[in-house]
Amino acid sequence: MSFGFSISDFIAIIELATKIRKNIISAPRQFKDITDETRSLSITLQDVDVALEDHELSDVQRRHLEEITENCRNVLHELQKTLEKYRHLESCHKYLGTRRERVWMRARWEPEDIRDLRSRITSNVTLLNTFLGRISSNAITMTKIGVDRLNRLQDDQQRQVILNWLTPIDYTLEQNNALSRRELGTCQWLLDSVEYREWIETDKKTLFCPGIPGAGKTTLTAIVIENLTSRIYNDPKIGIAYIYYSLERREEQTVDSMLTSLLRQLVQGLSPVPQVIEKLYTEHEKKGTRPSREKVMKALHSVTTVYSRAYIVVDALDECHTVDRARTTFLKEIFSLQASCSINIFATSRFIPEIMKNFKDCIRKDICASNDDIGKYLDGRMFQLPGFVTRSSKLQEEIKTKIIQSVGGMFLLAKFHLESLIGEESARTTRRALKMLPTGSNAYDKAYINAMERIKGQVEGQTKLAMRALSWITCTKKQLTTSELQHALAVESGDTELVMDGLPEVEDIVSACAGLVTVDEESNFIHLVHRTAQEYFERTQNDLFPRAQFDITVVCVTYLSFEVFKRGVCQTDDAFEDQFTRRVTGSHLAAHFGLDDIMKKLEVRGNNLNYEDSEGRTPLLWAAVLGHTAVVELLVSREDIRADAPNNRSRVPLLAKMFDHQAVVKLLLDTGMVSPDVEDVNHGRTPLSWAAERGYIDIVESLLSTGGVGPDLKSRGSWAKGRTPLSYAAEGGHQTIMELLVQTGKVDLDSKDISGRTPLSYAVPRAEIGASKYLLEKGASPMIIDIHQKGLLHHAVSRADCNLNTIKTLLELGAPKYLVDDDNMTPLHYTSLYGGPDIAKLLIQNGVKVDI
């Protein structure tokens, strides 16, 4: 670059645009457009920087660029200042203390000043693109630059669509929160250990790090992820994927969702998106289906092999769901992946024998906070104590020594012990308190008891606020946001609307709870400070909160009875924001949140439990979609419930995310009030068809046992018309389901869909031969030719991973091998497209001519 405005100044503007874009990634949705425009400006500035390396500017061009660049700098500085108006300081309470951080304010729409700045940024992007066009002496070159830039933007957008389709689950927030709890200079002992160096440097190694509660396992996990990220920065051959298991997210953290999360993260590190992922997306997105676990694992294997090495990090395996052997299955799958790919695994857990036996032959490093780390933490928190402590280095050293001796390697206990000294009156009472610090196996319980005594020692209003907040956080079935908790605490029996003056401040709630609760500033969830706290309050809730269930029920029923929920359809967006609802009743909200106790009270009050919202959805449909089994069971027990009531899109409860909630499906079928052969409106497919495709054996068995399903019923939608459940099961390789269908004696093995394809034609391309072998043994014809003149050999060789044994079997059974399809292609031609030299050789050996 050879113009007056220096390279460093130009780069500084690019860095400023990038910095601003990163800062507003976590902003509310009302700031999405300004995020996109800032990103476009950043990309365009980088394009200018690259283009100018090969161009000598004239004086006129130099002045023009300086003017545009100055405009960019001004608008970015203004944007930076303006954004600060929409963020405010809040006290963020973490596991290891309190800190002040900036948090985004919530707005209903895009602010006017932001909209104006967005317009100015767009103008600058246009000016820069125009400038790029003018300095080019070669129109073809500039066209290529423009096309490349457009393609890059389009590819990036499509890439994000595919990633979000794989799964919306993202653990970046958990990573940032955990990392923020680290005291500078701590936890280096793990990174310097022989075990860690062996794990990170040696292929296919697993490092297992068990630890006692509160030892800092999650913080260490975050440090490991940060260390890996810094080590492989800009190395596209190394992949990283990580999972933070959590009790609060247990329901969504299924085996399939966790495997898909790993897949998404590994795909995210590749450009372009691998073909196997694009194919998976194309195959399922239009049909509204999800890939089976088998397909996800196959994709994971394919994607992982692109990397020279991949690291998978899993925190808190002890918080993984154990229902249906979920934890065992997840570990089995990732160990299976490690056996065939270059993968290193890092995992943490409490000392649980069932988990530890899975890692008996792995590298092991127990997690226990070092005295040095605890000392650094305490040094960084002494300012919280009274002035007589901060003025006495001797007393500070006594406090440090005594706490380190009492905590036994538990970071969390050190935090509680330090906080217990905040209210002391003198050095004498502080030393007396130090002698009373709890130790041993019951140390946490004693710490929580002490914290509750401090809460009860506050003024009456603070104590009442803390006890109500803790009862809600402990006893509710879902994790609460700060806003939800504020609303709950503001409602009083007899209210007919929400009294905004009654909302307590979040900072006051946290302060009253004496360090027992914390707020995640990005997600706004409020929860207990640690799992040990949750366990303590669950054990003692009958003593501490004896009226919790009654009080929560009263608040919820009062809230759901507000006048705002009876006003009908909102006429404007503002009205929608103000009223929260579109003909949503209290019973809809009780169904949404799975509040079966409240649903019973609404039932007693005579509420219409068949009432439809503006989209025709009944409370039963809401509960079925979200898998709230207790609510579904309560509703279907009523004689007047419309168990088969469709919404405005002809969607009935039985087809409402049925595959995520198998217990709900069984409940609905057992009522005898639903049609097991109901077809969805988009695809004309029955529940049996969907269950067969996705490999849900239990649902298939339940549906077949009703006696009211047609096991050979063909789909009637515009997509894949005429396909039977058997063809979907065959395509997925679900042999057990195929056997269940065939055993009914009511399926046609050679049933043809609209393209003339049979179940066998969908089975033969698979790498596994079980499905095709089973159909052939049962008498399926190998001679079928579809409407495009393709035989089974055409279909079999249409995938690169086709099994050679399948081809041999088809040839032995006389499958047509000389057919020329509508594309003028023989099976041999397809082998050249899909890279099957062994298959081509086999076809030629069996007499297939090469000159057709």
Buried (B, 14 or more C-beta within 10 A) or exposed (E): BEBEBEEEEBBEBBEBBBBBBEBBEBBBEBBEBBBBBBBBBBBBBBBBBEBBEEBEBEEEBBBBBBEBBEBBBEBBEBBBEBBEEBBEEBBBBBBBBBEEBBBBEEBEEBBEBBEEBBEBBBEBBEBBBEBBEEBBEEEEEBEEBBEEBEEEEEEEEBBEEBBEBBBEBBBEBBBBBBBBBBBEEBBEBBBEBEBBEEBBEEEEBBBBBBBBBBBBBBBBBBBBBBBBBEEBEEEEEBBBBBBBBBBBBBBBBBBBBBBBBBBBBBBBBBEEBBEBBBEBBEEBEEBEBBBBBBBBBBBBBBBBEBBEBBBBBBBBBBBBBEEEEBBBBBBEBBBEBBEEBBBBBBBBBBEEEEBBEBBEEBBBBEBBBBBEBBBBBBEBBBEBBBEBBEEBEEBBEBBBBBBBEBBBBBBBBBBBBBBBBEBBEEBEEBBEBBEEBBEEEEBBBBBBBBBBEBBEEBEEEBBEBBBBBBBBBBBBEEBBBBEBBBBBBBBEEEBEEBEEEEBBEBEBBBBBBBBBBBBBBBBBBBBBBBBBBBBBBEEBBEEBBEEBEEBBBBBBBBBBBBEBBEEEEBEEEEEEEEBEBBBBBBBBBBBBBBBBBBBBBBBEEEBEBBBBBEEBBBBBBBBBBBBBBBBBBBBBEEEEBBBBBBBEEEBBBBBBBBBBBBEBBBBBBEBEEBBBBBBBEBBBBBBBBBBBBBBBBEBBBBBBEBEEBBBBBBBEBEEBBBBBBBBBBBBBBBBEBBEBBBEEEEBEBBBBBBBBBBBBBBBBBBEBBBBBBBBBEEEBBBEBBBEEBBBBBBBBBBBBEBBBEBBBBBBEEEBBBEBBBEEEBBBBBBBEEBEBEEBBEBBEEEEBEEEE
